Amino acid sequence: MELNVPGIHGVGQSVIYFVDRYKDFSIYDVDFIKVPNAKNDKAIGDMHFFGLVQTAFEGRTADWSNFYTKLLGFSELPQGKFFGILQKGTILQSPCKSFHIQIIEPQVSDIAWDEEYLRVGIGAPDVLTVSKSLMDRGIAFIDHENLHTTTKGALTQSYLGSVQFELVNNIAKK
């Protein structure tokens, strides 16, 4: 790593790096080489990065909310405003209003629980169409009585050991 990029320790073992473009230069120009003739196709169904779901130990949501609001300028959404199908916890919105962090605490005391990023949120204006396109490509979604794909959202099976992706209906973002 030839660049000294400033960052802070986040939840679990994560590090939040402060990276931005300066004029026409980016650290990505140094560390990554563009593949010749690589396609840059539009995302399926206007999918876009929406945010993260973070787990917190019982009683620590306020601490994490304070961390994100004081240090990074996030703000809490009004109580009861949710995106997606798993509507619980606290949702924070970035200053640019395009990135969200949902903080959840354990609902049952007898499960193993760490503070970590649990899911990646992907926004899509039409969850049903996007989930069908992804299923046609082999992505499996959770589908049972209590949790299934709806117009509000969809949750994938775990991939890469534990990573889950959640499709979130976010019509306002395009």
Secondary structure, DSSP 4 states (H G I P E B T S, - for coil): --S---EEE-STT-EEE----BTTB-HHHHH--PPTT---PPPGGG-EEEEEEEE--TT-HHHHHHHHHHHH--EEPPTT---SS---SEEEE-TTSS-EEEEE--SSTTS---SEEEEEEEEES-HHHHHHHHHHTT--B--BTTB---SSEEEBPPBTTTBEEEEEE-TT--
